[in-house]
Amino acid sequence: MTHCGERNTGGLSSVHHSTARMGAKQDKMHCNRYLNGHGPSTLIEPAKEEVRASYDELFEGNQPEGLMTWVILNRNLPGYPDDNTIQISYVFADGTQTDKHPNPGCPYFGLRTVAYLPDNRDGRRILRLLEKAFYQKLIFTVVTNENNDDVVTWADIPHKTTPDPGKDSESYPDPDHLRTLRKILKDKGLE
């Protein structure tokens, strides 16, 4: 329990689709009518729309409303000595959780953070993909932390949050970072 009441443990729900079977005569008749151009409209477009809707639902996250901005810094990142630096700023005000969050109706603490990319062709391409991910609400989420506070935090798209050299996962140099990031974004349907 928190200051807001009981936790929503949630549950999984599923959608069931029913299918009807046609007899052989009906199949043949339907096929003949379709081949002659007098049958029902194509079933392909409704199927595509259903897949598109499912795809959109799968890849829209639960990130709260926030702001993403970026600037070019006249400095390089470790491993990219010939490139300037793209500094991405993310700002989320304190807010109230929606039904997509762990505790709907309860408050959460916002976040201000920055991330860095090299200002080169690959870095700019990743920046555009991150902008798409941000507007699809995929970069951040709301979680309950170890202090039992609900907070905005990173989801599962890794960012480098320090422009200085280091050996941790948030630092450069990391020659695989842009490739890894591109693959993760592609897996989320962002290319």
Buried (B, 14 or more C-beta within 10 A) or exposed (E): EBEBEEBBEEEEEEEEEEEEEEEEEEEEEEEEEBEEEEEEEEEEEEEEEEEEEEEEEEBEBBBBEBEBEBEEBEEBBBEBEEBBBBBBEBBBBEBBBEEBBBBEEBBBBBBEBBBBBBBBEBBBBBBEBBBBBBEBBBBBBBBBEEEEEBBBBBBEBBBBBBBEEBEEEBBBEBEEBBEEBBEBBEEBBBE
